[in-house]
Amino acid sequence: MGKWNPCKRRDFIRKLRKFGFQRPEPGGRHHYMRYGTYTLTLPGNEEYSVSQLMLLLWEFEVGFNKYLSLAVWERL
């Protein structure tokens, strides 16, 4: 079984776009990605650490009530 690795911001955005999110929108200090009425805030750093990635994916899971496994994440 693999392990979670840091993720580049553009790769994270690309993977969320495959789920149906819209392009990032500027607003305030951060960019946002929308999926219907759900809004996900994106940090501005170039690469997300494993802990930051896990937090963002947790927000995704809470917003959509779906579990995103490592295997699914790597296939995107």
N, C-alpha and C positions, 0 to 999 in steps of 0.2 A: 504494500500500500504506500502511496506517495505521501508527501507532506505539503502543507501550504507554503508558498513562496511569496516574496514581495511581488508587487504587480505595478507595472508602469501605468500612469494615469490614462494615457491614450488607449492602452489595451483594456483597461477597466471600462472605459467609455464604450469601446467597440463591443465588448461583451454585453453591456447593458442595452445597447442598440439592438442586438440580436433578440433580446427579450421584448422589444417594442417600445423602449423609451425614446423620447424625442432628443434632438441634439441639445447639448448643454446651452443654457441661457445665462447671461451675466445678470448679476443682481447683488448689490451690496459688496461684501468682501469675498463672496464665494460664487461659484457657478451652480446652477441647479439643473437637474434633469427631471422631466415630467413623464408620467405614464397615466393618462387620464387625469384624475384629480389628485393622484399621489405625487408628491414632490420629494426628491432625494437631493440633499445638499452634498456637493463635492468639495473636498478640501483642495487647496490650490497647489500643493506640492507635486513635484514631477513624478515621484514614485511613492506608492503606498506601502508602508511596512506591513508585516503579517498582522500585527495587532490592529492597525488601522483598517486593513482590508477586512478582517473579521468583524469589526464594528460596523462597517458599511454594509456588509452582507447580512449582518444581524438586523439592521434597519430594513433592508430589503425583505427579509423573511417575516418580520413583524408586519410590515405594510401589506404584504401579499399573502400572508399565512401559508407560506410554502417553505420547505426546507431545501437549501441548496447545498448539495454534497460536493466534496472535492472532485469526485469523478465527473459530475455534471459540469462543474466550473472549468475543469481542464478540457472538456470536449468543446466548449464554446470558442 
